[in-house]
Amino acid sequence: LGPIGEPAPADTTKLFTRNQDFKWIRKSALLPLQVKNDLVKLEKMGYTGPEHRFMPANFHETQLPGEGTREAVTFPNVPEQLLSLARYWNAIEYLYPYKYKLSEPWDQVLRQQMPVFSQPMTATGFETGLLKLNTAIQDSHGGAVNIKNKGAIYGSYFPPFFFRWVGDSIVITDYIDTASCKRQDLRPGDVIYSIGNSTVTVKSQDWYVSASNLAKKKAILSSPLLLLPLRSKDSTVNIGISRSGQRLQKILELGKPNSRYVSTLTDIYRRETGNGTTTTNDFVLRSVNPDVALIDAANLSILYNSSSDERGADSVMMLMRNHSKAIILDMRCYATQAVFYNKLLSALGWKLQPFMSLKAHSIRHPGAFYEHDAFSGVKQEGIKEKYQGKVILLVDSRTHSQSEMITMIMQASGPAIVVGTQSSGADGDVIDLPMPGGYELSFSGRHVMYPDGTPSQMSGVKRDVKIKITTQAVAAGRDEILEAALKLAGQ
């Protein structure tokens, strides 16, 4: 190790150290005693050198400074495979704040994957390995960019319909290939309860999709980009369907996408992800009736962020307050925070309150996290008279990341009523990690929880009214979350 100086040991009493585990130093049967003593000294002293090569100087940065893309790498390539495993494993070990929450210990993941990455891997095998690693962190911010062999991994045959998960069932919601659906007598509203010889279930490690909870995992699986688990490597699959009280067995014919299929699926994708914000609404504010306003959080964010002229957002705030009974804020989308800090809270007459505990990575003590003040720097102006009606927030698995933080802001600052199903459970800025071969893996980089210590990662935001979505409502095209909110608004 070379000579080690004698700086005073750092005060680590206020650090979040739940992820750190240095017992291996003392337990090792391979390390000489002097090396153990030096490592213990380094552990207590921490990093005292210049700018850290592999950790961002600013915790808001999304890129790690010392990791190259190595885009020209091809596979099989065992040295680069092992580099990839080491790079990702250490990034999670020292920078992923929720490592302690994993259902499978991170050391065990390394032991499982070492034999896999030590053998020559095809490009498809390498991509599968990356996806498995990313799935193991159970993070809705997790993702793998530039996967080229999805057909070989997930299958090249697609269902002729779009669908939605409801519990442990799948409901057909729309046609993609209308002719195929009609020929096979498949109808919107049909409930698929079995695929192959198994019931329709999803486990946390299934399908190489990283998600913080099963609700979000199912939403990702059924997205137009994946269409799992009905996408297949085979052209047919046996399914069980429930329709009008009858149970039917069918051999579902899958197909390879042609141009018409891709065009229709693209239209569905745009409809489901409008403006890239996951909102399906085409309005900023809509009057449900003269007393109740419905606001789309994503479209309000877009209105505010797209222009320096604030009159549009101000007019929405004025119209909003004209609805005396209730304001329903639809958070089932990806919204951004600025308009809520700068406009909405003040328009409601609410003073911003501490809404979260945010911990960022410690450069001096890799693997530990320090408390960051995310509250005092926010300035709030022009607080109006307090709004006397109800403020109701709608949430589900599309309530992700910033939208979850906005929900926490609203909950802390006023009498917000949160109605819906489990949210995404993904908190903290995202870190993007380049991998050999031109790939990129991402994960949450900051530790977030409620001020009282209640976790939001994996669990999602707190809900006052929990809704259980039914297959009957989805089949009928009903919005049970909005229905519950409207009922609450009328009480």
Secondary structure as the mmCIF struct_conf table of DSSP 4:
data_model
#
loop_
_struct_conf.conf_type_id
_struct_conf.id
_struct_conf.beg_label_comp_id
_struct_conf.beg_label_asym_id
_struct_conf.beg_label_seq_id
_struct_conf.end_label_comp_id
_struct_conf.end_label_asym_id
_struct_conf.end_label_seq_id
HELX_LH_PP_P HELX_LH_PP_P1 PRO A 7 ALA A 10
TURN_TY1_P TURN_TY1_P1 THR A 13 LYS A 14
BEND BEND1 LEU A 15 LEU A 15
STRN STRN1 PHE A 16 PHE A 16
TURN_TY1_P TURN_TY1_P2 ARG A 18 ASN A 19
HELX_RH_AL_P HELX_RH_AL_P1 LYS A 23 LYS A 27
BEND BEND2 ALA A 29 LEU A 31
HELX_RH_AL_P HELX_RH_AL_P2 LEU A 33 MET A 45
BEND BEND3 GLY A 49 GLU A 51
BEND BEND4 ARG A 53 MET A 55
BEND BEND5 ALA A 57 ASN A 58
TURN_TY1_P TURN_TY1_P3 PHE A 59 HIS A 60
STRN STRN2 GLN A 63 GLN A 63
TURN_TY1_P TURN_TY1_P4 PRO A 65 GLY A 66
TURN_TY1_P TURN_TY1_P5 GLU A 71 ALA A 72
BEND BEND6 PHE A 75 PRO A 76
HELX_RH_AL_P HELX_RH_AL_P3 VAL A 78 LEU A 95
TURN_TY1_P TURN_TY1_P6 PRO A 97 TYR A 98
HELX_RH_3T_P HELX_RH_3T_P1 LYS A 99 LYS A 101
BEND BEND7 SER A 103 GLU A 104
HELX_RH_AL_P HELX_RH_AL_P4 TRP A 106 PHE A 117
TURN_TY1_P TURN_TY1_P7 SER A 118 SER A 118
BEND BEND8 GLN A 119 GLN A 119
HELX_RH_AL_P HELX_RH_AL_P5 ALA A 123 THR A 135
TURN_TY1_P TURN_TY1_P8 ALA A 136 ILE A 137
TURN_TY1_P TURN_TY1_P9 SER A 140 HIS A 141
STRN STRN3 GLY A 143 VAL A 145
HELX_RH_AL_P HELX_RH_AL_P6 LYS A 150 TYR A 154
BEND BEND9 SER A 156 SER A 156
STRN STRN4 TYR A 157 PHE A 158
BEND BEND10 PRO A 160 PRO A 160
STRN STRN5 PHE A 161 VAL A 166
TURN_TY1_P TURN_TY1_P10 GLY A 167 ASP A 168
STRN STRN6 SER A 169 TYR A 175
BEND BEND11 ILE A 176 ASP A 177
HELX_RH_AL_P HELX_RH_AL_P7 THR A 178 ARG A 183
TURN_TY1_P TURN_TY1_P11 GLN A 184 ASP A 185
TURN_TY1_P TURN_TY1_P12 PRO A 188 GLY A 189
STRN STRN7 VAL A 191 ILE A 195
TURN_TY1_P TURN_TY1_P13 GLY A 196 ASN A 197
STRN STRN8 SER A 198 THR A 199
BEND BEND12 VAL A 200 VAL A 200
TURN_TY1_P TURN_TY1_P14 SER A 204 GLN A 205
HELX_RH_3T_P HELX_RH_3T_P2 ASP A 206 TYR A 208
BEND BEND13 SER A 212 ASN A 213
HELX_RH_AL_P HELX_RH_AL_P8 LEU A 214 LEU A 221
TURN_TY1_P TURN_TY1_P15 SER A 222 SER A 222
BEND BEND14 SER A 223 SER A 223
TURN_TY1_P TURN_TY1_P16 PRO A 224 LEU A 226
TURN_TY1_P TURN_TY1_P17 LEU A 228 LEU A 230
STRN STRN9 SER A 232 SER A 232
BEND BEND15 LYS A 233 SER A 235
STRN STRN10 THR A 236 ARG A 243
TURN_TY1_P TURN_TY1_P18 SER A 244 GLY A 245
STRN STRN11 GLN A 246 GLU A 253
HELX_LH_PP_P HELX_LH_PP_P2 LEU A 254 LEU A 254
STRN STRN12 GLY A 255 GLY A 255
HELX_RH_AL_P HELX_RH_AL_P9 SER A 259 GLU A 272
TURN_TY1_P TURN_TY1_P19 THR A 273 THR A 273
HELX_RH_3T_P HELX_RH_3T_P3 GLY A 274 GLY A 276
TURN_TY1_P TURN_TY1_P20 THR A 277 THR A 278
BEND BEND16 VAL A 284 VAL A 284
STRN STRN13 LEU A 285 ASN A 289
TURN_TY1_P TURN_TY1_P21 PRO A 290 ASP A 291
STRN STRN14 VAL A 292 ASP A 296
HELX_RH_AL_P HELX_RH_AL_P10 ALA A 297 ASN A 305
TURN_TY1_P TURN_TY1_P22 SER A 306 SER A 306
BEND BEND17 SER A 308 SER A 308
TURN_TY1_P TURN_TY1_P23 GLU A 310 GLU A 310
HELX_RH_AL_P HELX_RH_AL_P11 ARG A 311 ARG A 321
TURN_TY1_P TURN_TY1_P24 ASN A 322 ASN A 322
BEND BEND18 LYS A 325 LYS A 325
STRN STRN15 ALA A 326 ASP A 330
BEND BEND19 ARG A 332 CYS A 333
BEND BEND20 GLN A 337 GLN A 337
HELX_RH_AL_P HELX_RH_AL_P12 ALA A 338 VAL A 339
HELX_RH_PI_P HELX_RH_PI_P1 PHE A 340 LEU A 344
HELX_RH_AL_P HELX_RH_AL_P13 LEU A 345 LEU A 348
TURN_TY1_P TURN_TY1_P25 GLY A 349 GLY A 349
HELX_LH_PP_P HELX_LH_PP_P3 TRP A 350 LEU A 352
STRN STRN16 SER A 357 HIS A 361
BEND BEND21 ILE A 363 HIS A 365
TURN_TY1_P TURN_TY1_P26 PRO A 366 GLY A 367
STRN STRN17 PHE A 369 HIS A 372
BEND BEND22 PHE A 375 PHE A 375
TURN_TY1_P TURN_TY1_P27 SER A 376 GLY A 377
BEND BEND23 GLU A 385 GLU A 385
HELX_LH_PP_P HELX_LH_PP_P4 LYS A 386 TYR A 387
BEND BEND24 GLY A 389 GLY A 389
STRN STRN18 LYS A 390 VAL A 395
BEND BEND25 ASP A 396 ASP A 396
TURN_TY1_P TURN_TY1_P28 SER A 397 ARG A 398
TURN_TY1_P TURN_TY1_P29 SER A 401 SER A 401
HELX_RH_AL_P HELX_RH_AL_P14 GLN A 402 SER A 413
BEND BEND26 GLY A 414 GLY A 414
STRN STRN19 ALA A 416 GLY A 420
BEND BEND27 THR A 421 THR A 421
BEND BEND28 GLY A 428 GLY A 428
STRN STRN20 VAL A 430 MET A 435
TURN_TY1_P TURN_TY1_P30 PRO A 436 GLY A 438
STRN STRN21 TYR A 439 SER A 444
BEND BEND29 ARG A 446 ARG A 446
STRN STRN22 HIS A 447 MET A 449
TURN_TY1_P TURN_TY1_P31 PRO A 451 ASP A 452
BEND BEND30 GLY A 453 GLY A 453
STRN STRN23 PRO A 455 PRO A 455
TURN_TY1_P TURN_TY1_P32 GLN A 457 SER A 459
BEND BEND31 VAL A 461 VAL A 461
BEND BEND32 ASP A 464 ASP A 464
STRN STRN24 VAL A 465 LYS A 466
HELX_RH_AL_P HELX_RH_AL_P15 THR A 471 ALA A 476
TURN_TY1_P TURN_TY1_P33 GLY A 477 GLY A 477
HELX_RH_AL_P HELX_RH_AL_P16 GLU A 480 GLY A 490
#
